[in-house]
Amino acid sequence: MSVTVFNPRINDAAGAKTTATAPAVIALTESSSAQSPVDKVAPKKVFVTTQGCQMNVYDSGKMLDVLGDSHGMEVTHNIDEADVLLMNTCSIREKAQEKVFSELGRWRKLKEKRPDLVIGVGGCVASQEGDNIQKRAPYVDMVFGPQTLHRLPELYDQSNEQRDIAPKNRIGTIDVSFPSIEKFDFLPEPRVEGYKAFVSIMEGCSKYCSFCVVPYTRGEELSRPLDDVLAEIDSLAAQGIREINLLGQNVNGYRGEKDDGSICRFAELLHYVSHVDGVERIRYTTSHPLEFTDDIIDAYAQLPELVSHLHLPVQSGSNAILAAMKRNHTIDVYINQINKLKAIRPDIHLSSDFIIGFPGETDQDFQDTLNLAKELNFDHSYSFIYSKRPGTPAAELPDDVSFTTKKARLAEFQKVIIDSTLAKTHEMVGTTTRVLVEQIANRHPDCLIGTADNTRTVMFPYDENKMNELLGKIVSVRITDFVSPHMVKGELIEVLA
């Protein structure tokens, strides 16, 4: 059997709409007299469990794509029938490694019953731990980092070869290198279900916040070329995707190369994406205040496709804590950015990330964070007690605040956010909102369900005989009832797109 690697690229003509070119795929060929293994036996099944951020969700989907494309594997949600088990890990929280090894301990029992079961560990913990994973869990067959998931077919084949050669003394395969942006060149054509999709536009982060492990597990910032990003989005739109969510650890720091060698900044990318036929809504995550520039804010005045929701992590309301975190911005800068945006989009909904109980956080520091949350009236937030990550500068900072105090502060902070979320959802009643219709409600077959710009789930009744005609459409819905903090009910006004 021979392996042929294809990597086609086509540059679009100046000013023309970009069209998708199939990303690189790995094609397995044999002599014409032999059947392929996929023809001889039933397809193998792969089970994936995902921890952490939306970037990991995106990467898990790509893992399934590359194994399906190269080996004809099928996805299963039943771990007991899987031939391949993949764990996509996240190291952002404390004791993340121990959670991984705990889960691997459960998987070991499955492998004892089925020795041919292939186990792989990917993601940030894999990148951080490397061969230590196989030292502690020698039954793991593959260890791969976020930048090498495209090499899964090769790692899988190598793992099987090792087992065939030395079944009792098998050595697993490890690849946690940082091969630049290579992985995107070797991913298959994106395949999706539904009407929303993530598109990763860059990898890594170069901000080196003192609490964060990402630069050490995913590397420094590397942006995908503009043509590659647009080709993927164009392909997704051709498959019926209406909403694109641009992903990156520091997504608004995007600096993608154009085909003429010049650099495309994030605000310019937003304009390009808005012109892709079929794309009606654009989201992005996660942003950094340092990169939230005026040209991005201006895009909200120019691009109706940009949803009226922004996730902009601030982490703390205290300038002293922000300095200790090495965030390199102040609260005044952050507030000024939000006020500029609200002047353009008065209906903007704002969410953020907060770390409570960072080393050295005083009562006043925490009060500053509470005050910020109340002043900016956040729609929702992701908030956690500080989690020490080995190898980061913050791990060496003295911390004399008790865990009990930190828990009490977190509860007080989250109540402020919960109250704000409830109030904002109640305020939707009587207003009209734009909704992407996604499915028929399971418990209410006479209703359709979609997502509003502000991330709320919206349910509205419709003719049961005509349900399918609205799926994937952007519609206007008048909100009539509060259902839950993140769900409302309404009535259809008109179809917008």
N, C-alpha and C positions, 0 to 999 in steps of 0.2 A: 504494500500500500504506500502511495506517495502522498505528501502533503503539499498543496499549492496555496500560496498566500496571495490574495488579490487586494490591491489598495487603490481603486480608481478615484480620481479627483477631476472635477470639471469646474472651471471658473465661469461664472455667469457674465454675460455681456454687460458693459457699463450701462447702468440705468435700467436694466431689465429685471424682472421679478426672478429671484433665485428659484431654481428647481432642484429637487432632492436627487442626489446621486447616492447610490447604495454605498454605505460605509463598508470598510474592508470586512471580508468574511473569510473564514478558513474552510476550504473545500476539500473533502476527503475523497480520493479517487482510487479505484482498483482496476485491475485488468478486466477487459470486457467479458471474460469467461467466468468471472466470479460474481456472486451476489454480494451486496453490501450487508454488513452485520445487522443493520436496521431491518433489512428485508427478511432475515432468517429468524429473528426472535422478536418478541413483543418489545416495544420501546421501554427503556429504563425510566424510572420515575425519580424526580428530585424534589426534596423538601427543603424549604428555606425558612429560617427564623431570623427576624431582623430586630436589632436593638437600635435605639438612638434616633438620629435626626432624619429629616426628609432626604438628605443626600444619601443616607444609607438605604432608605426605601428605594430611591432611584437606582442605586448600585445593585441592590438585590434583584430588581427587575432585569438588569443587564446580565447578571449571573445566569438567570434562567434563560435569557435570550441566547447567550453564547453556547450554552450546553444544548439547548434545543436546536440551534442552527448547525452545530458541528456533529452532534451525536444523536440527534433526534429524540432527546429526552423530553418527557412530559412532566408538567408540574403536578404535584399531589399535595393535598392538605392533610393527608393521613400519614403520620410518621411511620406507622407500622408497615406500610406497603412500599416505602421509599427504598430505592437502591443507592441513593446518594443523599447525605444529610449535610447541609451547609448552614453555618452560623455566621451571620454578618454582625460583627460586634461593635460596640461603642465604648470609648474609654473616658467619656466626659465626667462620669460620676465616680465617687470613691468606691473602692472595692469592686470595680468593674471586672477586674481579672478574676477575682474569686467567684463571681457570678458565672463567668464563662466556664471555669473549671467545674463548678457545681453542676451546670447543665451537661458538660461533657461526661461527667460521672454517670449521669442517667443514660447518655447515649452509649456509654461503654457496655452497659448491660444488653442493649440491642445488638451491638456488634458481637458480643459473646455468643448470642443465639444465631447470628447471621454473619459469619466471618467475611463474606464478600461485600458487606456493606462498606461504602466509602464515606469517610467523614472529612469534611473540610472546614477550616476556620478562617474567615476573612475579616476585613474591617480594621478599625483602629487598634483594638487590643492585639490583633495578629501582628500589625505593624510594630507595635510597641514591644511585644514579648518575643517575637521571632521564634527561634528554635527552642526557646524555653517551653513553649506549648507542647512540643513533641517530647521534651525531656520529662515533663510532668504528666503528659497524657500520650504515651507512645503509640496508642492505637489510632491517633489522628493521622490521616493519610496526606492531607494537604494543608499548608498554611500560606496564605497570600494576603497582600496588603490592598488598600483601596486602589492603588495605581496599577495593580497587576491582575485584576479580576478578569481581564480579557484573555489571560493566559490559562484560564481554567481548563479548557480542553486539553492543552498540553500537559498540565499538571495531573489531570485525571488519567491520561494515558500513561504517564510516567509512573504513577502510583500503581496502576494495574500491572505494569511491567515488573516493578519491584516485587510485587506480591507473587508473581509467577516465577521469578528467579529465586527468591529467598523468602518463602511464605512465613517462616518462623523468625527470621531476622530482618524483616522488611524495614527499610529506611524511608520515611515519608519524604515528600517533596515540599520545599520551602522557597517562596519567592516574595519577599517583602521589600523589594527595591523601589526606587522612585524614578521610573523611566519617562520623565518629563510628561508630556501630554499624550504619549503614544497610545494609551488605552482606547481613546476615542476613535483612532484610526482603524482599530481592529474589532469594533463592535458591529454586530449585524444591524440590518435595517430595523428601526424601532417598530415594535408591534404593541398595540394598545387596545384596551377595552374601555368603553365609556366615552366621555367627551372632554376630559381634562387630562393633562399630562405634564410631568416634570421634564425639564431640559437642563442638564448640567452645562454651564457655560465656562466654568473655571474650577480649578482644584487648588486646595491648600489655602494657607493664610500667612501673611508676612507681618502681621501686626504685633505678634508676640506679647499679648496681654499676659500679665504675670500669673494668672490663674489657669491659663488655657493650654491644653496639650496638643491641640490640632496642628500647629506648625511642626511638631515632632512626629506626628503619626501620619499626616497627609502631605507634609512638605510645604514649601513656600508657594506663593501665588503663581499659578500658570493659567493663562487664559487660552481658550480654544480659538482658532481662527474664525473670523466672522463668517466666511462662506460655509464652514462646517456646521456652525450653529444654525444658520438659516436653512441649510439643506435638511437638517434633522427636523426643524420646525415645519418646513414645507411638506415633508413626508408625513408628519403627524397630522397636519391640516388636511392632507389628501385622504387620510383615513377617518376623517370626521371629527377630529379634535377641535374644540371651539375655545378652550381656555388653556393658555400656556403659563406655567409657573417656572420662571428662571431660577436656577439654583447655583449657589456657591457659598463657601464659608464666609466670603466677603464679597457678595455678589455685585455690589455697586462699585467695586474696585476693578471691574472688568476692563481689560486692555487687550482686545483681540486684534490680531493682525489682519489687514485687508489684503486683497490680491495684489495691490500696487505697493505693498510694503508699509503703508501708513497705518496708524493705530486708530481703532474704533473704541471710543469710550462708552460707558454704560448708557448714558442718555441717548447717544446716537443709535446704539443697538435697539433701544426701546422703539425708536422711530422705524427702524428697519422691520422689526417684528410686527409692528402695527400694520404694515403694508402687505403682510403675507395673507393671501386670499384664504378666507375661512376662519382666521383668528379674530375672535370678537372680544376676548378679555385677556389681560396680561396681569400676572402677579409676579412677585420675586421675593426671595428670601435666601440668606439672611444678610441684612445691611449693616454697615458700620457708620456711625455719625461722621467720622473723618472723611468718608467718601460720599456723603449725602450732599452733593454740590448743588449750586443754584440751577445748573442746566437740567438736573434731574427733577427738581421742583418745578421748573418751567414746563417740563414734559406733561405734568398733570393738567396744565392749561391747554395743551395742544393735542393731547391724545385721549379721546374718550374711551379707548380700549383699556387704558390703565384703570384698574378698579379703585374705588374710593376706600381703600384700606392699605395701611402701611405698617409693616412690622420692623421697628427700628430699635434694637436692643440698646439700653442705656446702662444697665447693670446696677447702678446706684444713683441716689439723689444727692450724694455728698461729694463735693469736690476733693476732699481729702482722701476719700476711699477711691475715687476715680484715679487719682494720682498714684495711689498704692497699687491699683490694678494695671497701671500703665496704659490707660485708655487714650491718653493724649488729647482729650477734649474736656471742656467744662460743662456744667449744667446750663450756664447762660447760653453757650453755643447751641446746645441741644434744644432748649426752649425756643430760641430764635428760629431755628430750622423748622420746628413744628408750627410756629406762628406764621411763617412765610407760606407754608403749605396750606394751612387753614384759610389764609386769605384768598388762595386760589381755589381750593376745594373745601368750602365750609362744612360739607357733609362727610369729611374724611374720618374714618375710624382708625384708631391708633392702638397698636399692641406693642409689647416690649418684653425683654428678658430682665430679670432682677436676681442678683445674688444677695441673699440676706445672711448676715453674720460673717462677713469677710473679716480676716484677722485685723484686729485693732478697731473694729467698728464700735463707736461709742453710742450712748443713748441719743446724742445730738445728731450723729451721722444717720442713725436709723430714722429719727424724726424728719430729717431732710428728705429721706427717701419717701416717707409717708406723705410729706407735703407735696413732693413732685407728683406722686400718683394722684393726689386730690386736685392739684392745679391743672394737670393735663387730661384728667378724666379718661384714663385708659379704658379701652373697650374690653380687653382681657390681657393677661400676661402669663408668662412662664416664669415661675419664681421658685427658688430652691435655697436651702441652707448651703452655705459654702462647703464644697467638697474638695479636700486636699488631693492634688494629683502629683505623684512622685515625678521629680525631674523638672517641675516648674518653679520659678522663683518664689511664688507665693507660698509654696510648701515650707519654705525656710523662715517665714515671718512668724514672730511671736503672736500668740493668740490667747488672751486671758478672759475671753467671754465664754461663759458656761453654755453647754449644749441646751440646757433648760431655757436659758434666756433667749437663745437663737430660735428655738421652737416657738416660744411665745411671740417673738417679733414676727416670725413668718406667718403665724395665725392671724395676728393683727393686720399685717399687710394684705394678706389674701382676702380678708373680709372687706377691706376697702375696694379691692378690685372686683370682688363678687358683687358688691352693692352697685358698683358702676356698670357692670355687665347687665345686671337685672334692670337697672334704670334705662339703659340704652335700648334694651330689647322691648321694654314696655313703650318707649318713645316711638317705636316703629309703627305701632297701631295707629291707623288713620293716614299713614304716609304711603307713597308708591315707591316700589323698589324694583331694580333690574335683577332678573333671576335667570340662571342657566338651568334649564329643565334636564334632569338626569335619569329619573326612573319613575316607575309606578310604585306608589306606596304599598309596602307589604301588608300592613294591617288595615289599610283603607284603599281597596282596589278601585274606588271611584275618584281617587286623588293622585295628582302628580307631585313629585318632590324635586326641588332644585336648591341651588346655593345662591344667596345674595352676594353682592359685592363685599359686604361686611362680614362674610363667612357664615351668617345665620342660615340654618336650614329653613326653607319655605315650602309649605304644603298648600295646595289649592285644588278644588274639585274641577273635574273636566268630564266631558262626554266619554263614557267607557268605550264606545265604539270608535273613537278617534284619538285615543291616547297616543299611539305611535307617531302621529303626525307632529306632535309637539316635542318629542324627545330630541335633545340636542339643540333646541331653539333657545334664543334669548327672548324673554318675555317681560312684560311689565305687569306687576302684581300689586294690588292695593291690599295692605295688611289690615286684617280685621280682628285678629285674636292673638293674644299671648298664649303660647303653649308651654314653653320651658325657657330657661335662660338663653339657650342657643337655638330655639325653634319658634317659629310663628306660623300662623295660618292666614290665608288671604283669598282673594278672588282675582281671576285673570282679567286684565284690562285690554291688552293688545299684544300681538307678536311683533317684536322689534327686529329680529334678524334670525 
